[in-house]
Amino acid sequence: MCIVYISFSKVVVNALVHAIPAIFNVLLVCLIFWLIFAIMGVQLFSGRFGYCRDKITEARSDAELIANKSVCLQYNETLEWHTPMINFDHVLNGYLSLFQVVSIINKGFKAFFSRIYLFSSTFG
């Protein structure tokens, strides 16, 4: 009985070892596909996810009063320019953002795209 399990384990391990090149090919195609979307995200959303907030309370300031980063930095005693962790400022940040969207399907997907809608409607 034990010999049957050992021979079956050898077959499974052998099949997994032979499947590694095909798995790497699929992984490479996925990475290239994500690279395209990361580059598109950088072109569309680079620098748009940042906002001005209060240093103490971390509350978002009014976008009509503080229009951009340079105006926010003039009030450096009370306000700061904040860029969230999920952004498309660089291609690697785009990769990480896309990975978060893919890996956290329900909660991350809704939160991520609500941020995109908020910031894209703010900046036109």
Secondary structure by P-SEA (a helix, b strand, c coil): caaaaaaaaaaaaaaaaaaaaaaaaaaaaaaaaaaaaaaaaaaccccccbbbbbccccccccccccccaaaaaaacccbbbbbcccccccaaaaaaaaaaaaaaccaaaaaaaaaaaaaaaaac
